[in-house]
């Protein structure tokens, strides 16, 4: 969800890539703002820690439920950062990461594909069409207003527990089918 709290999801494109043999890096872009940093796989979770290139949004932290298998196809979790308002309000939101392509073997070609896709993502966001690409089975995942009930008590902390997670890998999906082919077509083709 956009941190300006209008209820419209923002579509970002993310690229996670190896640097050398032991480092993971990432960059995310919504067509206007780019954030980048380091990725850590810890305790079956993907942690993305970074900062906006413009430094307008400050530090960001994504904590995503992992799958334990190769080629995670869907990951969900929480993004924490600050809003772009004049007070830089600390904010948090549920997030969903859908794989739309596999990394290319050529790092330069992979980066070029990412940069080309940013303009398409920008068009989706400028048109307010984010919901168009969220399959119905995932809409509740992104709705921060949905209370999570534990023993008939509402959760007082924004959380995405494993019992609510929709994370899964390609071992669950035959022939490496991407979870939202329309999104792949809109952004990469």
Long-range contacts (C-beta under 8 A, 24 or more apart in sequence): 1-93, 1-94, 1-142, 1-144, 3-81, 3-82, 3-83, 3-84, 3-85, 3-89, 3-91, 3-93, 4-83, 4-84, 4-85, 8-128, 8-130, 8-131, 9-130, 9-131, 9-134, 9-142, 10-125, 10-130, 11-121, 11-124, 11-125, 11-129, 11-130, 11-133, 11-183, 12-121, 13-100, 13-114, 13-117, 13-118, 13-121, 13-187, 14-97, 15-103, 15-110, 15-111, 15-114, 16-103, 17-103, 17-107, 17-110, 26-50, 27-114, 29-114, 29-118, 29-121, 30-121, 30-122, 30-125, 31-118, 31-119, 31-120, 31-121, 31-122, 31-123, 31-124, 31-125, 31-126, 32-122, 32-125, 33-57, 34-118, 35-60, 41-66, 44-68, 45-77, 46-72, 46-75, 46-77, 56-84, 57-81, 57-82, 57-83, 57-84, 58-82, 58-88, 62-95, 64-95, 64-97, 64-167, 65-160, 65-162, 65-165, 65-167, 66-167, 67-167, 67-168, 67-169, 68-169, 69-169, 69-170, 69-171, 70-169, 70-170, 70-171, 71-99, 71-102, 71-169, 71-170, 71-176, 72-97, 72-99, 72-167, 72-168, 72-169, 72-170, 73-98, 73-99, 73-168, 73-169, 73-170, 73-172, 73-173, 73-178, 73-179, 74-98, 74-99, 74-138, 74-166, 74-167, 74-168, 74-179, 75-167, 76-141, 76-160, 76-165, 76-166, 76-167, 77-160, 78-158, 78-159, 78-160, 92-158, 93-144, 93-158, 94-141, 94-142, 94-143, 94-144, 94-158, 94-160, 95-142, 96-134, 96-138, 96-141, 96-142, 96-166, 98-178, 98-179, 98-180, 98-183, 99-178, 99-179, 100-178, 100-180, 100-183, 100-184, 100-187, 100-188, 101-178, 101-184, 101-188, 102-176, 113-188, 117-187, 117-188, 120-186, 120-187, 120-188, 121-187, 124-186, 124-187, 133-180, 133-182, 133-183, 133-186, 134-180, 135-179, 135-180, 137-166, 138-166, 141-166
